[in-house]
């Protein structure tokens, strides 16, 4: 099932700042995923999952 990715309202610079302030773990991974989408480095959940190092379903659950 192809569910569209929700619109990301934060800017690339805001996301970079949030990533730097994040503790290690899922919060940092989630913000990194948003950054990758917003900056255009990834287009699909599969690409994001491979880049971050989690399963594709995990990205979908986030």
TANOR-V806589 format. One line per field, one symbol per residue. ss: DSSP state (a for helix, b for strand, c for the rest). A space follows every 10 residues. Layout:
ss: ???
This chain:
ss: cccccccccc caaaaaaaaa accccaaaaa aaaaaaaaac ccccaaaaaa aacccaaaaa ac
